[in-house]
Amino acid sequence: MANEAERNARLDALSASVTAYATKRREELKRRVATAKSILKGRTGSERLAQSSVQAATPLVVDEINEFLIG
């Protein structure tokens, strides 16, 4: 059977691997977000259109949620 020192070493290796994976994944997602934002900015008026749609829909969604919660 494995002793406690071996178990701790495996847990330390696992922790380091998870941290490295999470860092790489976070970097990849940040690059994707930056790419998507640059594409959106490159489109004529798309970003403003999307933002105005969100601003117009926000009060409606808030009202619907309030109505649902309050009854």
N, C-alpha and C positions, 0 to 999 in steps of 0.2 A: 504494500500500500504506500501511497505517496505521503510524505510527511508534511508538516505544516509549512516548512520553509519552501518546499517545491510548490505547494498550493499558492503561497503568497507571491512567489516569483511569477507563476502563471497569471495571477490576478493583476499584478503590476504590468505584465506584458499586454494583457487584454486592455487595461486602462489606457496604456500608451497608444495602442492600436485604435481604440475608439476615439481618443482625442485627435489623433492624426487624421482619421477618416472624417470626423466632424469638421475639422478645419478645412480640409480639401473640399468637402461638399459645400460648405458655406461660401468658400471662394468661388466655386463653380456657379452657385446660385446668384451670387452678387454679379458675376460677369453676365449671366443670362438676363438679369434685371437691367443692367446697364445697356445691353444690346437692345432689349425690347423698348426701353425708354428712348434710345437714340432712333430706332426705327419709327416709333410713334411721333417723335419730334420732326422727323424727316417728312412725314406725310403732311400735306397742306391742310392745316386746320383740324386734323384729327384729334390732336391732344386737347384743343379748346372745345371741340365738339363733345368729346368724351367727358371732359370736366363739367361742361354745362349740363350734360345729361345726368351726371351724378348729383350735381347741385339741385337740379329740378326734382329728381327722384327722392332725395333724402327726406324732405318734409313729408312726402307721401308715405314712405316706409315707416318713419317715426310715428305718424298718426295711426297707421295700421297696427303697428306693434302695441302702441298704447291702448288702442281699442280692444285688441286681443287680450291684453293683460288685465285691463280694468273691467272689461266685460261689456 
